[in-house]
């Protein structure tokens, strides 16, 4: 059932209740009016009959006077006069005022004004008439009420129909923004975030439209951001695959070739009967060891497995050693603190990746001579990586900074960057100690 039908049903029930209450009050008022009118007519009729019968004993023809009394009540709307004979039979009776219309019996019963009767005994001079009887009849008065009710009912019906049409039109107009909102929400639910709502004239619809449009705009921005991140993720994955393929081809491939050559040489020596095969075995062992180091470096770049075993501080130290060997002209400063070990598994991974990405970006794009890494641990944990390189190339962040931003936001923290042309670049990540990705308390590994 639609909201419009429910509202109209509520209005209809309210009208029916009001009509019912009005009907009850109308019936009570009509009962009082009919009883008062008939009662007053009955009093007047009794007074009229008493005045006519006052000199009946001295009248030359009492029967004729009685006939004139009954005829005087002909056409009366409420009182009927009758002459009663000695044996109780009806001698004469007046006729009530007639009308082509009649009140329905249910209304007569609903008003329920009872008929009254009065009997006036006559002296012996009026024989054979023994008494005059006056009877009330409320039907003509009820007919007046019925006529008034019909006219009022027609007027009420016209007003109710007009009000119903006006209310239906008003509800339709008021609910029109809801239909527009429903259509817009369906569009948003289908992924079409370009839908917008008109502000309208009402303050309520303006608030709803403003909130909806802001939500749709945020969803559109978030969708575009997710698409950009997905494209960058695919690009980064492809770049990572290329790096792994290059490392395997350039580093592991030659080592395996060297092992193959040394093994063939060892085979030739053994076949030639040479007793000294130890140098060839040592060369093979050294080559295999070097291959293992390269493989370990590749695996560590993909997944820092040493975090859970040695802790965050040790892995950051190893990372600094790794880059120091490859960039001897850069001075690395690490301020971690001997008492610090770990934040928890997930938080350690996040911080390690942030340091790893920040170092890689600085060495790849900044051409620095000094890089400083510092940890601060208190109510919040923060890590700062700063260099004296040439700063950011432009205002638009790359995938590395975006990835760091996502990691920090997922942990409930915040990421700040500062850069000046020729003045270096600084990345500061702040994470909550008791929330976000810090699942375990700080403890030695």
N, C-alpha and C positions, 0 to 999 in steps of 0.2 A: 504494500500500500504506500503510495507516494505521500510526501510531506504535505502537498497541497490538499489531497483528499482528507488527510488526518486533520489539518487545520479547519477545513470546511465542516468535517464531522463534529469537531469540538464546538465550532460556532453554531452548528445546527442543534447540538444537544443543549447549548446554553439558551438558544431561542425557545426550544421546546420546554425547557425548565421554566423560563420566564413566562411563556404562555400558560403553562400549567398553574403556576402561582397566580398569574393574573386571572385565570378562569375560576380558581377557588375564591379569590377575593370578590370577583364579579358575582358569583352565585350567592355568597354570603350577603353582599349588598342588595342583590335582587330579592332575596328572601325577606330581608328587613323592609325593603321598599314595598313589596307586595303585601306583607302583613300589616304595615302601617296604613296603606291605602285602603285595603279591604276593611280593616278594623275601624278606620274613620268613617267609611261609608256605612258600616253596620250601625255605628252609633247614631249617625244622622237618620238612618232608616228607622231605627227604634223610636227616636224622638218624633219623627214624622207620623209614625203609626200611633204613638201615644197621644199626640195632639189631635189627630183625626177621631180617635175613639173617646175623647174626653166627654163630649156631649151626646154620645150615642144613645143613652137611655132616654133622653128627652126628644130625640129626633122623630119626626112623623113617620119616616120610612127607613129604619136602621139598615135593611138589606141593601137599599140603593146606595146609602152612604158607604157601606162596606165594598160594594162593587166599585165605586169611585176611588176608594183607597187602593184597591188592587190595581186598578187601571193607572193610578198615579205612578206605580212602580214599573209600568211597561217601558222597556228600553233602558232600564237601569243597567249599568255595566257590571255591578257587583252584587246587588241585592235582588232576591226573588221573593215576592209576597204571595201568600196562599191563604184561602179561607177553608177551614176545616169544619165538616158537618158533625152532627151529633153522634153518628155512628163511626166517625173517624175517616169518612171518605172525603175526597178532595172536591170542594164545591167550585172554586175558581182559583186561578193562578196567573200571575203576571209573567210576561216573557222578557228574558234578558236581551240586551242589545246583541244583535247578530253581526257576524263578520265573515267574509268569504274565506279568510285565512284562519288557521288554527295553530296553536302552539303544540309542538310534539309532546307526546305523553311522557317521554323520558325527562323533558325539561320540567314539566309539571311535577313529576315525582321527585326530581332533583331539588327543586325549590322547596317543595313539601310544606306549603302553608295549608293547614287543615281548614275545612269549612266549618262555619259556626251557625248555630240555629237558635232562635228565640221564639217562644210560644206565648201569646197574649190571650188570656181567657176573656170571653165576652159575657156581658150580663144576659139574663133570660130574655130581655126584650129583643135580642138579636136572633132569637131562635128562628130557623133551624141551624144557623151558624153558631158554632160553639167557641171557636178560637181563630185568631190570626197568627200565622207562622211566618217568620222571616228567616230566609236561608241565604248565606253568603256563597258566592261562587268566584274563586280567584282566577279562573281561566282567562278571562278577558285581560286582567292585569298582567298575567304571565305572557299573554300574547304581545302586549306592549314591550315587555322585556325581550321576548324572542325577536321582534322586529328590530329593536335597537341592537341586539346581539348580531343579527345577520348583517346589518349595515356596518357595524364595527368590525365583524369578521372579514368582510370584503375589503375594508380599508386596511386591516392588519395584513391580509394576504398580499395585497398589492405592495405594501411597504416591505413585508418580509421578502418578497420576490425581488424587489428593487435592491434592498440591502444585500441579499444573497449574491446578486449579479455584481454589485459594487465590491463586495468583499472578495468574490472570486477574481475580479479584475485586479484588485489591489494586491491580493496574495500572489497572483501570477506575475505582476510587475515586481513585487518585492523579491520573489524567489528566482527571478530571471538571472541575477548574478550567480546564484548557486548552480544553475544549469551551465552557465559559462565556466564556472569553477570546476564542475564535474568534467566537462569536456577537456579543459586544460589539464586536469589531473590525469585523465586517461592518456592524453598525449605525453605527459611526463612519464607515466608508467610504461609507455611504449618506447621510451628512450628519446623522445623528441623534446629536448630541453629549450627549444626556441620559443615555446608557447608563453604568452604574456597575457595578463588580465588588465582590462581597462579599469581605471581608478573609480569611475562612477561618481555620483553626487553625494551618496550617504557616507558619513564618517566611518561606519562599520565596514562597508565594502571597500573604502579606501585603505583601511588598515589591512584587510584580508588581501587585497590586490598587491599592496606594497610588500607584505610578507611573502606572498607566493612568488612574485616577480624576483625578489631577492633570492629565494630558495632556488628558483629555476636558473637564475644567473650563476649561483654558486655551483649547482649541479653541472651546468654547461662548462664552467671553468674547470671543475674537477674532472669531467669526462675528457676534456681536451688535454688536461694535464696527464691523465692516465694514459691517453693515447701517445702523448709525447714520451712519457716514461717507458711505455711498452716498446716504442720504436728505438729509444735509446738503449733499453735492455737488450733488444735483439742485436743492435749494433755492438754493444759491449760483449755480448756472448760470442758474436762472430769474431770480434777482435781477440777475445780470450782464446778462442779455438785456434786462431791464426798464430797467436803467441806460443801456445802449447805445441802446435805443429812445427813452428820454427825452432823452438827449443829442442824438440825431439830430433828434428832434422839436423840442426847445426851443432848441438851439443852431444846428444846421445848417439846419433848416427855415426859420427866419426869415431867415437869411443868403441862402439860395437865393431866397426871396421878394424880398428886397431887390435881389438881382442882376436878377431878372426885372423888377422895377419900374424900376430904373435903365436896363435895356436897352430897355424900352418907351419911357421918357422920351427916351432917346438916339435911338430910331427916330423919335419925333415931332419932335424938333428937326431931325433930318436932313431929314425930309419937309417941315418948314416952312421949310427953307432957312437955318436958323441956323448960322452958321459956328463958334461956340464950343461944341464937344462935349467938350472936354477935361475939364471938371469931372465930367461923367457917367462918362467912361471911368475917371477916377481913383477915383471912388466904387465902380465895379464892381471895379476891381483891389483896393482896400482890403477890400471885402467878401469877395472870393475869398481874399485872404490870411488874413483872420480865419477863414474856413471851413477853410482848410488847417491852421491852428493847432489848431482844435478837433478836426479829424480826426486830426492827429498825436497829440494828447493821448489820444484814444480808443484809437488803435493802440498807443501806448506803455503804456497801462494793460493792454491785452491781451497784449502781447509787448514787453518792453524791448529794442527792436532796437539801441539805442545801446550796449549793453554790450560787444558784440564790437568795435565801432569805437572807442569812447572810454574803455572800462574802467569798473570798478565805482565807483571814487571819483568820477568825473565824473557818472555817472548818479545816484548818491546825492545829490550836490550839486544836480543839476537837480531831483530829487524834493523836496529841502528848499526850493528856490526856488519850486517849484510850490505847495507848501502854505503857504509864507510869504506869498505874494501873496493867498491866499484866507483866511488867518487872520493879519491884521497885528497882532492883539493878543497873539499867542503868540510868545515868544522862543525861537528855534531855535538850538541850539549843536551844531556838527558838528566832532568831533575824529577825523579820518581819518589825517592824516599825508601830507605831500607826496610821500614816497618810495613810498607804497603805490599800486598801480594795479589789479591783478587777481589773483584766485586760480585762474582757469581758468573755462571757459565754464559748465559745469554748476554749479560752486560759486558763481560770480558770480550766476547766476539765483536760486539758493536764498537767498543772503544778501540780494539786492535785494528778493525777495518778502517775506522776513522783516521787513526795514526798512519796506517799503511797507505791509504788514499791520499792523505795530505802530503806525506813525504814524496810519494810518486808524482803528484802534481807539481810540487815545488821543484823537484829535480828535473822534471821533464819540461816545464814551461818557464820557471822563474830564473834559472841560472844563478842560484844563490852562492854565497861563500860561507854563510853561517846559517844553521838551522837549530832551533832550540825547541825541545819537547819538555813540558812541565805538567805534572799532575798535582792537583789540589784536592784534598779530601777533608770534608767537614759535614755540615748539614746537607750540602750537595757536593757531588763529585764533578770536577771539571778537568778537562785536558786542553792544553793550548799548544798549538804548533805554529811557530812564527819563523820567518826567514827574512833575509835582506835582499831578496831578488828584485826583479823588475816589476813585480805586482801582477794584478789580473790584466788580461788582454782586453777585456770588455765587460760591460755591465751584465751580460746574459750569462747565467751559470751553466757550466757543462754538466755532463752526466755524473762526474765524480762528486761535485758539490751537491747535486740533486740527490744522489744516493746517500751521502752523509746526512743531508737534511731529513730524508725519509727515515733513516735509522734513528736519529735523535728524536724525531717526533713520535716514532713508534715506542720509544722508551719513556715518553712523557717529558722530554727535555727540550732544549732550545739550542740552536746553532747560530753563532755570530761570526761574520767575516769582516775583516778590515783590510783595505788595500789603498795604496797611493802609488801613482806611477813613479817607479824608481825607488820607492820606499819600502818595498817588501810586501809580504802578504801574511795575514794572521787568521787562523781558524781556531775558534773557541767553542767547545761542546760542553754543555752543562747537563748532567743527568741527575734525577732524584735518587737519593740513596735507598729509600724505603719503597719505591714504586717503580713503575715502568718495567724494564727488562731485568732489573736487579733482583733475581729470584732468591738468591742466597745471600746470607750476611757475609761481610768481609771476614775472611779467615785465612790463615796461612795455607798454602796448597799442600 
